[in-house]
Amino acid sequence: MAEDLRRRRFLAYLLAAPTLAVAVQWIDPQRADAAVPTLPQPEEIFDLGDLQNLAAAPTANLVSVQVNRDGSVAFAVPRAEVGQGITTAVAMMVAEEMDLPLDKVTVTLADARPELLMNQLTGGSNSVRSIYTPVRTAAAVARQRLVATAAKQWGVKDSELTTRDGVISHASGRTATYASLAVAAASSKVEAATVQLKSTSDFTVLGTPQNRIDAREAVMGRKTFGMDMQVPNAKPTMVRRPPTINGTVRSLNNKAAVLAMPGVTDVAVVSRGVAVRADTFGQCIDGLRALDVTWGPGTVDGESDETVLAKLKAAELPMLVPGLLTEVLDAEFTFAFASNSPLEPDNAIADVRKDSAEIWSSLKVPIVAQENIAAQLGLPIGAVKVHVAQGGGSFGRHLFHDVAAEAAEISQKMGKPVKLMWSRTDDFRQGRTHPMCTSRIRVTHALGNVISYEQRHTSVQTEFSHGLGEMLTSFAAKLPIAGNLSFAESIFLLTQSSPYNFGVTTQLLNEIPLKFNTGSMRNIYSPNVVTAQELVVDRLAVKMGKDPVSMRRSFLRDNRLKAVFEKAVTEGQWGRALPQGVAQGIAVHAEYQAAVCCLVEIDCRPETVNRPVTDGVTGPRVTKALIVVDPGFAINPRGLEAQMIGGMNDGIAMALTSSLHMRDGIPLEGSWDNYFYTRQWNTPLEMRVVIAPSGGTPSGAGELAVAPSMAAVACAYARATGTAPTYFPINHGTLGFEPYPTEPSTPESPTNGLDS
């Protein structure tokens, strides 16, 4: 991955267009043809990101940059922006290769484009990895074409011209702006062009800290998220939902009475409940609460934490190594359901007519959404336009388009445009969840060496019907895994590996087919798998007479991981004196072709654990957190730092406070007030991110910090209390709130802006 791009030439195409337009030809993924590994860990040879790159390759030449008449450059990125900063990263790539100021680059989100096939999926921390070279290539060819046009007009050689800030200059003093050349540089036909990309040493934009291009709009409240979008006559719409997950409507008993309520325009029974359309969302809520509905059964009625855990334990795969001549360490960990709700309530606008439909929503796989919605409506794919809106968070939630599909169904049944919003309660109770799971580990060791490491991960079924499954089916023959594996098992093997020299290592997944609404929540399996692994490493260290640092130092096998680990040990002052009840924890992780280490300090003293907080559960507090990350190359260090801090807060929440309590077929949590994500009182007082790039191309980063952060917090808690946790989050046994009733499904709306 550290190959010098200066020695390679990249192919692109000049498109027939009124102004200069350049499309890129994908370069085959550098790792796709790797030999079959000798180690039984496929992720290290060919990971999930490589699969995504391979799937995107055939259509990558359909992605283009456009030079406008005013000298600005436009790029419609075929990925979703949900707060991770992909639009800023792409703008930096274009600005760098075109020698343009960043504010002259406009990046928008592409509508669903069926011709892109599998090249329009946002997930797996792969966006930057997949488009870094293609976008730069298209931009570099555009710059090259502008220079060639100026050289031809002036009768000079291309090599005599320089570019800066969108202006081409010659030693004679002649200059020309990109704006003046945009039309002349355009091609009347499609033609090939090759180009050399800039050397890293010549970068002036890439690799420098940049504010987000949408930061000012967001701070001033002018940024348009999905909920801010306005479509003529698309009135507020909400759905009354069943008291159990995926329950059905048997009968609606008072439709006429609700239709007569102030502001209500339409009431319709739909697949997942009863929809109410009104002049305002407040009137929608009033209408929902007035409905009299007789409900049918759901898909997991009667299931609770206890019943699901029993089924998981019954399905756990056996260990294979008996440990007859060695010492054996066995451990088992349980991870509760977790909510996959985004910060912005799920929403979509749909305008369905007799022969066409138009959809607006935050979608990470808009092509699949377009295909499915067209089939649902009985329309040709070309008759359904799908616009990708900016989302206020996702964490994997918007891989699924169920909100957009529901809006389309409602609009078709009512014959009117609708602006559908799920309530917070809808999101938590009927939305997507990270499945409950267990992780069992057996380690055999003798004479200071680890002979074998087995990990058996058992989970409620995770749904992969959002595009990743299609990729796996299409490219199964090229994957370094064998057998008739499920989508989940394949993804597990393409994302999980142990970083230690622990002898014969196997990590396997088994699922139970319970029909909860699950999804690929941020980092999918890694937080649970890595937390179990790192807790066992600490326990193994005690048995071997080592401390956690010397244990990892002895067995880590990857040089990049060793480097970030040693940096964290030094920067975090491992081993410094701390009061009783306060301790450090450290954890490492490698994924997405990146390496990361997290070191935290946690305060588990009674005065901290028992501090009173209104309407919340406090418990232990992480007081210091350090993340050292090697991203290969950091496109935007400021954006990368933000990603690491976000992952750290995710990890703290998953280790200590945030989970769903399943009872009688539905979560008790009904809002963010009930769901204890890391709050201000649990955020570390001191948090640092150290970026230690090893060079080459950028890795994935969006999910990278979640797993080691959760693991480090768990390890610190074990050292501070003397008791290793086995059930996560650690305070799951404390409910900490009074659950909303399941009927009606939507809490009443506040009477004024001061009501809580």
Buried (B, 14 or more C-beta within 10 A) or exposed (E): BEEEBEEEEBBBBBBEBEBBBBBBBBBEBBBBEEEEEEEEBBBBBBBBBBBBBBBBBEBBBBBBBBBBEEBBBBBBBBBBBBBBBBBBBBBBBBBBBBBBEBEBBBBEBBBBBBEBBBBBBBBBBBBBBBBBBBBBBBBBBBBBBBBBBBBEEBEBEEEEBEBEEBBBBBEEEEEBBBBBBBBBBBBEEEEEBBBBBBEBEEBEBBBBEBEBBBEEEBEEEEBEBBBBBEBEEBBBBBBBBBBBBBBBBEEBEEBEBBEEBEBBBBBBBBBBBBBBBBEEBBBBBBBBBBBBBEBEBBBBBEBBBEBBBEBBEEBBBEBEBEBEEBBBBEBBBBBBBBBBBBBBBBBBBBBBBEEBBBBBBBBBBBBBBBBBBBEBBEBEBEBBBBBBBBBBBBBBBBBBBBBBBBBBBBBBBBEBBBBBBBBBBBBBBBBBBBBBBBBBBBBBBEEEBBBBBBBBBBBBBBBBBBBBBBBBEBBBEEBBBEEEBBBBBBBBBBBBBBBBBBBBBBBBBBBBEBBBBBBBBBBBBBBBBBBBBBBBBBBBBEEBEBBBBEBBBBBBEBEBBBBBBBBBBEBBEBEEEBEEBBBBBBBBBBBBBBBBBBBBBBBBBEEBBEEEBEEBBBBBBBBBBBBBBBBBBBBBBBBBBBBBBBBBBBBBBBBBBBBBBBBEBBBBBBBBEBBBBBBEEBBBEEBBBBBBBBEBBBBBBBBBBBBBBBBBBBBBBBBBBEEBBBBBBBBBEEEBBEBBEBEBBBBEBEEEEEEE
